[in-house]
Amino acid sequence: AQSVTQLDSQVPVFEEAPVELRCNYSSSVSVYLFWYVQYPNQGLQLLLKYLSGSTLVKGINGFEAEFNKSQTSFHLRKPSVHISDTAEYFCAVSTAPNTGNQFYFGTGTSLTVIP
Amino acid sequence: AAGVIQSPRHLIKEKRETATLKCYPIPRHDTVYWYQQGPGQDPQFLISFYEKMQSDKGSIPDRFSAQQFSDYHSELNMSSLELGDSALYFCASSYRATERGSYEQYFGPGTRLTVT
């Protein structure tokens, strides 16, 4: 079975400061990794994904994440946050290409950017 | 670009009533997933369909059923509603292909169900 742990439920950070949102996963098979962002009362928007290849993945809005297989981590980073980055961030894993391809989500990290 | 469409966006029902949520996937996507997100919680996988057949089942209660139709849209039917069913229900779609780059799920805006 797969599971995802987001170590920080809430992360406050000042505007223009760097931020790292941590994600660790557990799986006995190869996984695909994703970060989604959810703004208040909205759906989930894909920030970035790791499927294979380079372990450093760049996404939208200046976010990037690094896949570390030995540490089973996929931490999300941004060098300088904006007020508009305030949202809920979810890390997710899937084990496609098997049938199903259901996503397993972490419990989310609430990022609050302080002016 | 076309996105996943869910209807209705908001729904208020009373206990023991029935609700039907609809999902229209992105054109040419063949796989639909349903997730339930309770207040302050992460999305939980309910069920998925591939080419109109159920492909995977998660924590979907027996009171719920779902299907995917010939035009690939999907409906989630919820009966004997309980207060605990109040949640945001997401539909996601994807195109299942042999290439590893095709497993991204695109999420709809969700249907917020309130059971009173």
Contacts between the chains, C-beta under 8 A, distances in Angstrom:
chain1	res1	chain2	res2	distance
A	32	B	100	7.7
A	32	B	103	6.0
A	34	B	104	7.4
A	36	B	107	7.4
A	41	B	112	8.0
A	42	B	109	6.3
A	42	B	110	7.8
A	43	B	90	6.4
A	43	B	107	4.8
A	43	B	108	5.8
A	43	B	109	4.2
A	43	B	110	5.1
A	44	B	43	7.2
A	44	B	90	6.7
A	44	B	92	7.8
A	44	B	107	4.1
A	45	B	107	7.5
A	46	B	104	6.3
A	46	B	106	7.5
A	49	B	104	6.0
A	51	B	100	5.1
A	51	B	101	5.8
A	51	B	103	7.3
A	52	B	100	6.0
A	90	B	42	6.2
A	90	B	43	7.3
A	94	B	103	6.4
A	94	B	105	7.9
A	96	B	96	8.0
A	96	B	100	7.7
A	96	B	103	4.1
A	97	B	98	7.0
A	97	B	100	6.6
A	97	B	103	6.9
A	99	B	50	7.1
A	99	B	55	5.3
A	99	B	56	6.6
A	100	B	48	6.2
A	100	B	55	5.5
A	100	B	56	3.2
A	101	B	31	7.1
A	101	B	33	7.9
A	101	B	48	7.3
A	101	B	56	7.5
A	101	B	94	7.0
A	101	B	96	7.1
A	101	B	103	5.7
A	101	B	105	7.7
A	102	B	33	6.6
A	102	B	45	4.3
A	102	B	48	6.1
A	102	B	56	5.3
A	102	B	58	6.0
A	103	B	33	7.5
A	103	B	35	7.7
A	103	B	43	7.5
A	103	B	45	6.5
A	103	B	92	7.8
A	103	B	105	6.2
A	104	B	45	7.4
A	105	B	42	4.0
A	105	B	43	5.0
A	105	B	44	7.7
A	106	B	42	6.1
A	107	B	41	7.1
A	107	B	42	4.8
A	108	B	41	8.0
A	108	B	42	5.4
